[in-house]
Every structure is written in C-alpha cells, then in structure tokens.
Amino acid sequence: MNWITNYVRPRINSLFSRREMPENLWTKCPQCGTMLFHRELADNLNVCTNCDHHLAITPRDRFGALFDGGVFVEVKVPEPVADPLQFRDQKKYPDRMKAAQKATGERDAMLVAEGEIGRTPIVAAAQDFSFMGGSMGMYVGNAIIAAAERAVKLKRPLVLFSAAGGARMQEGILSLMQMPRTTVAVEMLREAGLPYIVVLTHPTTGGVTASYAMLGDVQIAEPNALICFAGPRVIEQTIREKLPEGFQRAEYLLEHGMLDRVTHRKELRDELVSILRMLGGMPAPTKADLPAPAPAQIDPPAQPSAEPDADQTQPGNATDK
C-alpha cells in the first residue's frame, strides 16, 4: 500500500487541488468594484474599462505611453541631504525612505525625463503618489529645478504631471521652502519664452497646489481628479456647512475657471502634442506616416525576334518586276 499512499494519492491530489493565483493579477476598481485583469488594465492606461475611472499610474508607465515608442532619457536630479532634521515618528525617516524605494523602485517621488511626443521634443516631470503620497520634499524641488534648467538649455517646453498629498512633514520647513524654489524655476521658463504645461492628476493637494501645480501656461486635469489646498473634509469641519456636489473635483474647477481643460487619459497625448506645437509655432502634428511608395514597375523593352514574320517584306530582298 505504500506506493498508493506515497505516489498515487499525492499525484491525484495535485491534479485536482486548487491552484493559488498570484495576488497582483487582478485590481479592483475603487469606483465601481469591477475586477480588472492586470494586462487589460495596463493596455487601457490604468483606466477602468467598465466605468472609465482613472486609477493611479506610475511615472514610468505614463512616460512609456507618452513618449514616441516609449523611448525617453532620464534627467539626473541632484541628491539632497538625507534626513537633515533627524526626524523620527513611529519610524525613522531613512527607514521610511528605504521602504518606499523598495516598494516603488524609484529614488524619490518625482521622475524627470526628456524625449519626443509626436515628434515634438519636450522635457517632462511626473510625481509618483505611491512614493510616500507623492509628498514634496527637497528631492522634488531639485527635480523641478533640474527639469526647468534642462528645458531652458535645450529650448524645449516642460510638461509636468502632478500627484501629491502636499509637503513632506519629515523635512519640515525645508519642505515648505520648495514652494518658492519651484516658483523661481517656473519663472526661468517664462523668461526663456518656453511653454509650461501642467497636467493635474488625482490627487493634487496641499503645498503642491499652492506652488508649481497652478502656475502653468495651460492647466489640464484628468477626469474627477481631486485638486485643492485643504481637503473637503477639513473645510466642512471648519465652516460647518455641506459642500456642493463634486466640490474641488476637476469638472467643478473647470466650470469655475480654474482649469483650461479636463481630458481623458487616452486622449491626453494627442492634446498635448497639438498644444505644444501650437505654442511653439510649429506645423500641425502628423497623425500617421504614409507607407513608402512601392518602386515603379517598368516593363522591360521588347526584344526583336530572331526570325522575321512571314507577311513582313524585308526591304533588302524586294525585287522589282
């Protein structure tokens, strides 16, 4: 009976046992609750295929869909002083940073890159909300300054994607000082006559909204993005009144003149190309390249036959009668 117990039974159990599925294959839409397969969600730019809700997207995935062929070059950002205030709450600040870096694979909450979109060269910067809530620290300030300096050097427009919960409390006043620093960086672009376009994504709040996120020449937002300084819950508790429906959402701000556009993520790239080329005095964008014309088919010249036709009279053989 040993061979049945030790071999046959485990073999049968392995065939009929339930296989465990990896946890990261499915994502639940926070709006409608639909379970979305990870490949289908990624192909749709992290937009729910059922209710069109815009889920968070990492800067690298965004840049991969934004730049031509997904090709871009990262712009180096100067490293700030690590833990300048020796801050500690439940954890040490360096420990929180290491955990966020391990979870996201990024150095900090902003990625800066250069490349082309629709054959239009740009410099782009994007915040990563999954990195400590996209909080604005000294690194983010350095990143925006590096992006502005690179744009001025290359004479390219700057496109910035904001997503943040505000300033980073672990850096205290040094974090708040990034508000005037980034404002100066935006002024550098203005003096150079270069377009600065801001795309506000969900959520953009706090000191980020009070500085570089609202200083764009063109302000675009993704649908239903929360854009505010203080959140609606704080305002309701302060004024003790019920806020209007959709207050501080992108559509509400568009109606009240705070934004220029609210654009779906799948249409955002084409809209950015059109705006950038218009502001830069460039010709209209090329939607697609026509295929190269096929080589012309030239018929070979007719070869003379070796024997003359029977009904054709040869001049040299004519006989006068």
NORBEL-V653952 format. One line per field, one symbol per residue. ss: DSSP state (h for helix, s for strand, l for the rest). phi: phi as a letter, one per 20 degrees, with the letter a starting at -180 (. if undefined). psi: psi as a letter, one per 40 degrees, with the letter a starting at -180 (. if undefined). Layout:
ss->???
phi->???
psi->???
This chain:
ss->lhhhhhhhhhhhhhhhllllllhhhsssllllllssshhhhhhlllsllllllsllllhhhhhhhhlhhhlssslllllllllllllslllshhhhhhhhhhhhlllllssssssssllssssssssllllhhhlslhhhhhhhhhhhhhhhhhllssssssssllslhhhhhhhhlhhhhhhhhhhhhhhllllssssssssslhhhlllhhhlllssssllllssllllhhhhhhhhlllllllllshhhhhhlllllssllhhhhhhhhhhhhhhhlllllllllllllllllllllllllllllllllllhhhllll
phi->.ffffecffffffffdffefegfeecceffednfedfffffffelldffedmfeefcfgfffffeefgmmdbdfefdffefelfdlfbdfcfgffffffffffdmdfbebddbcrcclmdfbdccbedffelmmfedffffffffffffffffelcfddcdeabepfeffdlfffffffffffffffgfffemdfcdddedeeccmfffecffddffcddcegmfecaeefffffffeelcfeffmfmegfffffdnecebccfffdffffffffffffemefgfefbefffffffedffffefffdfffeeeegfdfced
psi->eddddedddddddddeihhhhidedihhhedeehhhiddddddfffhhedefhhiihiddddddddiheehihihhhhhihhgdefihbdiiddddddddddddeidaeihhiiaihffhhihihhihdegfffihaddddddddddddddddefiihhhhihieaihdeebddddeedddddddddddddefhihhhhhihihiadddebdefeidhhiiihfhhhiciidddddddefihiiheheiddddddeeeidihhideeddddddddddddefiiiihdihiiiiihhhhhiihhiidhiidehhhdeeihh.
